[in-house]
């Protein structure tokens, strides 16, 4: 089934409830090839032109769910939403970036999905198409936290992202120089209008984590009207704050006494998150 | 796989001094045939265009598809197997289990201790339990999953140190081999003593094409197996024993080999395939998934090494003490050979007057270990080079100076008591890599984008990057060790302007067919040489490993070609009253030394067909005795590697900037292929140093795919600088050529570890190097 509009896609899914929508197929088809998934039918989203581009709407960008990572990585998009472009460029080898889509990355909700921490930091919202032309909005974080799930026959049509006109960064640590899954990733977004810093940490938990206290604290230190730079010590403290929030110390033992030590691998992960957050904020403020 | 100053993709292969990449012939033009030419492989275009037939492309009319049921536990007792639900499915033609194995049910190279199907016990995660033939691959997989097996899980022994004390995992016991090597004075001590504990991970050969095969039943009750075997005769004998057939009733036909770093095919697939073909009377095909490939074939032995080096105050080695523990997995396979190499080369290419080395190989319930390029030698290289760096730090010496003070040369003794009789230009190799110019620092080449550790979109920060330089020396043995009978037989046929070579040496990508063509071109002056496909109707040529085919099979081809040459020239020589040595063949023409005679090969043949068959059998070796002494090796090859790495010391991410190698190659037979082999070996070594480790959790393999098992990509492969290829011909080897593929794999991981030590100041004692150990500086 190859619908050409979102509503046709929704209708197709309503008609065959067992059907699974597929866009780039980089996650879904790998599961099919490995024999883990046997979808009864597929609804291809590749011919729906309305979800392949983006448009501006009230100071926000309405991104089509069918945007590929390769498209988001290009300079024009990078000027618009730099962190999302950086996340898209870091997401796997060219073959994957050419096929994999923004909507697919969100719906797959893989912990290491590279656009997810960026969307969480941007507080993006999904625009979901439902039966009979219905449209409803779900914050990305609600979907990733299973607070609000997609209902049967719904399709993610667009992603609403605020345009902040300020520096943003996305940094990722992997195990090799070539493309690889994130061990940890950090997105940092500045919001000069609301005088806020928003940060999300990916790949260390099943969904991106937002260190809200660390965000508020560091935003209060920044001189928003002058030079926005911060002292290296402040950046390092922010990094540690973020890392401690995301990878806390183990709880102390029941009957008092010393808390068990953090395992070396978790300690390294915390150190990695701290470094990424420090570097990410430093580059955003530079 | 290499990138250079000119950008990714180009190759920095600096020709050895005095050895241009394409040596020129006497008249000034490049050599285009014969020994020393960069002859391209004849199947290269087909491989590049995707038309080359590999084992996975096999097809036969009316074939059935096989699937193997693999054990979901690393160690369990099989209570019952009910094949009924599988056999009842539509489209299923046959189901086989251990009950259907007629022959003596053991297989395994060297030691036949491995059942074709698990009988009462499964001993590793993924061990074959049953197999199904069906008319569709999906049906076969579903049917295999439908077989009801009741297991009683047992405690898995996954720590090789606990294997000594554990309940026997196998009737043969848990200790596969112990070599207690004692050399020199056991009580002597040095002025300076350094200790170290090293761990080497489980590298997977990760061939680009997964295992596949096709079995066709023969009317005489035998079976033909078409597969990408690298050792067809051994595979045939093992399969025949399992089928209860005579070896002559089983024929293994070698198909296109999609990459081989060791024993290519796991017999765990060939036996079920043959059984199913004979039971159904139909051709049966199997194509392993990537996951099955990771589970089924043999890996590099994970190794634990404890070392103590003694040296005098000037840095001369006095004694090496070592305890080496190899994790063999559940079955012996070629583990005993790997252990012999590990123990014999435990001190490396250094002069060590006294040594106490104990090597053990034990059974565990971990994935199977076996022959992977440079096995044994690679693990100890990482450890003894780590010790050399520690000694240098202790003595406040330059690590390269310390190594230079101790290098081995021809005439020195190995700790096994064997005298090194072959060329051993270790000092020259080390000097060559030391003197090679270092790669430019980023600040000196501002026009280039600096590829930071972590990659172009990574988080690397120039201010946190430290550069380190490290050295390593490595050695491997050539051919089978400890009395293995090495023999290869080749036939050369000349008919008109075409020569044909028949030899059971498998072309695995190592370039044997190209070499065979070059040898015949050189000897007979015939340019058009055809190398016949391999099957087990030909006499054996041995496994494709340890440089065997260049030496033994190449030697056999040369002898056969020389015999044909004599047959061709004898009548002419008799006619003109001169000996055959006074006649030369070149470009299809035969000329005499004085120019009186000039004719063509085709005319001299007079429509005859000339055949000759010859064998090559190198001098015999002996097994190591009860104190690890003996002349166990036919020949040795050496290399020196200098590694330059950039480390982001806050994230622990590592990028290998450049690997410079000087290698003892004996003689360059094909410069292009030689460089390709060295580059491939270094890249595999960099993988072992940084990322390649098949992870397990209580015996269960985690993520057996290319996401979980990270191979080096084009961005991870470093610039490779071949500084020098030392051509000191080994007089006992045909052509004087030495092993080229294994020694870069053996030496590179140790060099990378040394460079990371230099960059971070941290002790690096585990391969692959984990990011958390590279944070420092």
Boltz contact constraints between the chains, C-beta under 6 A:
constraints:
  - contact:
      token1: [A, 89]
      token2: [B, 457]
      max_distance: 6.0
  - contact:
      token1: [A, 90]
      token2: [B, 457]
      max_distance: 6.0
  - contact:
      token1: [A, 171]
      token2: [B, 459]
      max_distance: 6.0
  - contact:
      token1: [A, 173]
      token2: [B, 459]
      max_distance: 6.0
  - contact:
      token1: [A, 173]
      token2: [B, 651]
      max_distance: 6.0
  - contact:
      token1: [A, 175]
      token2: [B, 691]
      max_distance: 6.0
  - contact:
      token1: [A, 175]
      token2: [B, 710]
      max_distance: 6.0
  - contact:
      token1: [A, 176]
      token2: [B, 691]
      max_distance: 6.0
  - contact:
      token1: [A, 176]
      token2: [B, 710]
      max_distance: 6.0
  - contact:
      token1: [A, 176]
      token2: [B, 716]
      max_distance: 6.0
  - contact:
      token1: [A, 177]
      token2: [B, 455]
      max_distance: 6.0
  - contact:
      token1: [A, 177]
      token2: [B, 655]
      max_distance: 6.0
  - contact:
      token1: [A, 177]
      token2: [B, 715]
      max_distance: 6.0
  - contact:
      token1: [A, 177]
      token2: [B, 716]
      max_distance: 6.0
  - contact:
      token1: [A, 178]
      token2: [B, 713]
      max_distance: 6.0
  - contact:
      token1: [A, 178]
      token2: [B, 715]
      max_distance: 6.0
  - contact:
      token1: [A, 178]
      token2: [B, 716]
      max_distance: 6.0
  - contact:
      token1: [A, 268]
      token2: [B, 772]
      max_distance: 6.0
  - contact:
      token1: [A, 272]
      token2: [B, 651]
      max_distance: 6.0
  - contact:
      token1: [A, 275]
      token2: [B, 650]
      max_distance: 6.0
  - contact:
      token1: [A, 275]
      token2: [B, 651]
      max_distance: 6.0
  - contact:
      token1: [A, 276]
      token2: [B, 459]
      max_distance: 6.0
  - contact:
      token1: [A, 279]
      token2: [B, 461]
      max_distance: 6.0
